[in-house]
Amino acid sequence: MAEASDSPSKFSSLILFFFIYLANSSTVATNGGFSIDLINRDSPNSPLYNPKETPLDRFNNGFRRAFSRLNRLNMMRTSSSIYPNAAAQTTVASDNGQYLMKFSIGTPPVDIYGIVDTGSDLMWTQCLPCEQCYKQTNPIFNPALSSSYFNLSCQAAQCHLLVSVSCSPQELCDYTYGYGSTALTKGVLSTETVTFGSTSFKNIVFGCGHNNTGGFNPNEMGLVGLGGRDLSLASQVSSQLGAKKFSYCLVPFHTNPSTTSKMYFGNDGTVSKGNVFIDSGVPPILLPKDFYNRLEHEVKNAIKLTPYQDPQLGTQLCYKGQTTIDAPTLTAQFDGGAKVPLISTSTFISPKDGIFCFAMQPVDGDGGIFGNFAQSNILVGYDLEKQTVSFKPTDCTKQV
């Protein structure tokens, strides 16, 4: 996949300089890969959908999740882990999963809705018998009913792909995996058949969680780790496809719910280093306060409208319009030279009819988050072997 090329913007002075730190269903088979639908948590197709929430509620909740997640990510940059014996790579809480992946495990297959997390490595789901499981709406996976389930022994090579493992009295590979949000899963590392639509993969290592805490939503059945280490689902599936690569294409915020976002395994992708987290789990862009203030000033100068004030929207920069506003195209420039155009539908989101608000906010400190508002209509790819991330402007509503 080629890096994003320069795109003409309304005024050349608005270029965002980001240095990237990636800490962070039907299927279609292709040559050497396949795709799977991603379900936005706010879509009517999602088990997390709350019909009582207004667009304003969802807009405000998205920012709240982003601030919470950034605080936890920053905390983890200065501390090895909340749990000294855990191999945590990122955070997770009950409302942090912006996208869910639907897949099946076992024989016969059992449907699972897992939080998509590009910043952690372990895929796990709740399993019977439960020592301490959070309340789950759908049936909890029972490994005793699956003919393809196998526990990993302490001697198995895959057992040592996690740091936080121990040997049970039965010589099984027990694991503990903690997150910066104080969420925790404990259980047995096992192997199972994982199915995406009609595409199945045998002997996928996952965590069969018998003790899971941390305030998860009853409709969240576990987490899908898509990080760069060998144990992540992305690494395991992509290795079987011949390339440790995956990518995703997110449809814009107000797209018809019947149009789904896509994730592709086996395709090109690229992770650079720096101080901004690329995060598909929260919507907005969060920027250091000084930089945000300068950017907001330039945006105001470029938009020939009077900002709209609304107590429900706080200090957010907003404008009134019919179906859109004439906003500038911003460009995010990443370390390594990639320039990603951010069109107005990615940078101005409508929390109310006829109101459009800047989908960025300031934060204290020098870190930030490049959220999924800005990633919409961009094919974002990860190459887990080369440790690179790449971007390609794409109409994600037309992806299959």
N, C-alpha and C positions, 0 to 999 in steps of 0.2 A: 504494500500500500504506500502510495506516495505521501509525503508530508503536504500539509496545506500550503498552497501557494499564496502570494500576496493578492489581496482583494482590495479594489478601490473603495475608500471610505469617504464620507461626506466632508470630513476635514482630517487632514493627515496628522494633526497634533494629538489625536486621541488614540494612542497605542498603549495597551497595557503590557507591562513587562512582568512576566511571571517566570519564576524558576521552580521547576516542578519537583515535588517530593511525593512519590507514590508509596505511601506506607502500606496507600490506599488502593394444555399447551400442545401446540402442534409443532412439528419439526419438519424441516426440509433438508434432505440430504443433498450434498454437492460433492464435487470431486475432492476427496480428502477432507471433508468436513460436513457440518450440518448446522442448522440454525434452530433456535428455540424462542418462543415468545417470552417477553418480560412483561409483567403485569404491574402497572403503577398502583401504588397503595390507594390512591384516590379515585381509581377507575371503578365503575359499577361492577366490573368483572373480578375485582379483588375481594377476597374474604375480609380484608381490613376496611372496606368501604363503609363510610358512615353517611347515610342519606340525609341526616339532620345537619351536617356541616354545610355552611355556605361557602362560596368561592373565597370570601374574606377570611373565614376560619381556616381554610386550607392554605391560603397565602401566609397568614400569620403563623400557623403551625409549622410551615416549612422553614421559616426564619428561626423559629424557636429551636427546632431540631438542629439546624445548622450551627447556632451559637453553642448549644449543648455539646454537639459532637466536636467542634473545634476546641472547646475547653478541655475535653477529655483527650483529644489527640495531642494537644500541647503539653498536657500533664504527662503523657506517656513519652514524650520526647525528652523529658527531664528526669524520668524515672524508668527503671528497667521494667517494672510491672507492679500493679497493685498486689499481685500474688507472686511472691518470690520464686515459687516453684512452677509457675505457669509459663507457657510459651505464647503469650498474647502478642498479637501484632496490630490490633486496632480495637475500637470500641464497638459495643452494640447495646442497644436498649430497646424496649418494646416499641418505640415509635421512631427508631432510626432507619428502619428498612424502607426506603422509598420505593424499591422495586422488589417483587417476589418472582421466584422461578418455580413453575410447576413441573414436577417430574415424578417418577415412580421408583420405588425400590422393592426388591424381593421377588419371589416366585411363589404364588401369584403376586402381581404387582400391587403395591399400595401407594396411592397418590400422596405426595408431599408438597406443601407450600413452604419454601425456604427463603429467608432473607438473603438477597444478593449482596455480597460484601467483597469488593476487590482488594480489601486491605488485610484479610486474614486467610489462613490456609486450611483450617479444618472444616470439613463438611460433617455435620452431625444432625441427628434428629432424636426426639424423645423415644425411649424404648421401654417396653415392659420386661421384667417387673420394675416398678418405680420405687426407689427408695425415697425420693423427693422430687416429684415432677410438678411443674406449674400447670394450672388448669388449661386443657386443650380442647377446643370444640370438636375437632375431628378425632377419630379413633387413633390412639397411640400405637405405633408400630410394634408388633409382637414378633420377634425373631424366631420364636418357636414354631410359627406357622409358615415360615419360608424355607423352601428346600434348597435355596442357593445361599443361605446365610452361614458364615463361618467366623468363629472368633479367632483373632490373631494370638499366637503364643508369644511369650516373652522373647523367644529365640528368633522370631521372624524379623527379617531385615526391616520391614515396614514399621515395626514397632518402635524403632529408634529414629524415625523421621520426626518425631516430636521430642522436645526436651523433657516435658513434664509427664513421664510415664513411670510406672512401677509394676512389679510382678505380683500378681495376686497369689493366694495360697494354691489356687488351681493352675498356676503358671500361665495365666492369661495376661494380656497387655492392657493394664488399666491406665487410663489417661485422666489428666486434669487440665482444663483449658479455661483460662480466665481472661476477662476483658476489662478495659479501663473504666467501664461504667459500673463495675462490681458484679456484672453478670458472670455466671460460672456454669460450666458443664463438666460433669464427671461420668465416666462409664468405661466401656470396653472398646478398644479399637477392633474393628471387624471388617470383613469384606462382604460385598453384596453385588447383585446385578442391579445396575441403575439404568432406567429406561427414559428416553426423551421421545415421546410419541411412539414412532415405530423403530427408533434407533436405540439399541441396547449395548451396554458395555459390562462385561463380566469382571468380577474380582476388584471392584472399586473399593478402596479403603475409606471407611467413614467411622465417625464416633457414634456408638450406640449409647445414648445418654440415659443413665438411670437416676441421675441426681442433677437437676438443672434449675438454677435460680437466677433472679435478676430482673423481675418485672416484665417478662415477655407477654405479648398480647396473646390471648387464647387462640387466635387464628394463625399465629406463627408457629410452625411445626419444627423449627430448627434454623440452621444457618448454612449457607452455601459459600464456603471459602474459595475465592478465586485468586488468591495471592500467588506469589512467584515461586514458592517452594514446592518440592516434589510431592508433598502430600495434598496439595490443593486439588479440587475437582478439575480446575482448568488444566493443571499440569498432567493429571492422570488421564483425562479424556483426550487432551491434545496429543499426548505422547502416543496413544494408541492410534491416533490419526496420522502420525508421522511428523507433526510439528507442534511445538509447545507455544501455540498462539491462539488468541481469541480476540474478538472485537464485539462492540455493541453499537446500536444505532437507536437513539431515543427520539420518539416523536415529540413535537412541541406540546407545551402545557395544555392548550385548549383544543387539541385534536379530538375528533370523534372517538369515544371510548372503544368502538369496534375496531379501530386501527391500533394495532399493538406495536410496541417497541420490540426490537430483535436483538438477540445475542448469537454470535457466530463462533463456533469452535473450529480450529484448524485453519483459519484465515490469518492474513498478515496483521500485525499489530506492533506497537512499540512502547520505558519508564526511565526518566532522567532524575537527577537529584537536585534538591533546593529547599525552599521553605513554604511552598504552597501545596496543599493536599488536593489531588484530583479525586473527587468523591462523587460516585453515582448515587449515594445514599441520601443526600440532602439537596434541596433545590437551588438556593441562591449562591451568588459569589460574595464572599466576605473578604474585605481588603483592609490593610493597615490604615488607621484613621487619617494620617497626614496625606497619604496617596489618594484615599477616597475623597477627601475634601477637595483636592485639586481637580480630580476627575469630575466630581459633581458640578463644580464651578464651570468647567468647560462644556459639560452636557447642557447646563442651563443656558449658556451663551448660544449654543447651537440650536436649541429648540425655541421657536418664536411663539411660545405660548406662556401664559401666566401659570405658575405652579398652583395646583389645587390643594387646599387645606381641608383635612378631615380628621376630627379627633380620634376616630376609630383606626386611622392609619398612622397616628403618631407623627414622627418627624420624617417619615418616608417621602422622598421626592415623587410627586404624582402630578398627572395632567388629566384634563378632560378631553375626550375625543369621541367620535362616532363608533368606528370599528377599529381604529388604530390611530397612532400619531406619527407625525413626520420626524422620527428620531434618527440620529446618526448611526452609522455602522461602526462599531468599535472593533479593534483588532487586538487579540491577546497574542503577545510574542513570547515564546518559550525559549528557555536556554537550549541552544543547539540550532536556533534559527527558524523553527516552525512558526508560522503566523496563521492564527485561526480567526477568521471574521466572525463577529458576533452580531447577527442581524437584530433588528428592533424587536422581533417577536421573542427573542431570547433574552433581551435586556430590559424590556418593559412588559410586565405581566398585569393582567386585569383582575384585581380582587373584587371589583364591583362592575356592574354594567356601565360602560362609558367612562370608566376610570382606569388609567394605566400608570403603574408605579415602577420605578427603577428597581430592578431585581438584584440590587447590590446594597450592602450595608457596611459601615465601618466597624472595626474591632480594634481593641488595644493590642499593642505588641507588633511584631514584625511578621507574623504568620498570616495565613488565610486559607480559604477553601474555594476551589473552582468547582461549583456545584452543577447539578444536572440541568438547570435552566439553560446555562451557557452551552451545555453539551448537546442540546437538542438539534436535530438535523445535521449532526456531525458523526461520521463513522469513526469511533474511537477504538484504536487497536492496540493490543499489548503483545509484545514478543518477550516471553518469559525467559528465553535463553540469552538474548542480547540485552535484556533489561532496558528496553526502549518503549516509548509510547508514540503513536502517530495519529494524525487527524486528517480527515478528508471530508470537506463539505458535501453533504448528501441529502437528498429528499427522503427522510426516513419513513415517510408514509407510503412509499412505493417499494420498500424492501420486502423481499419474500423469504 
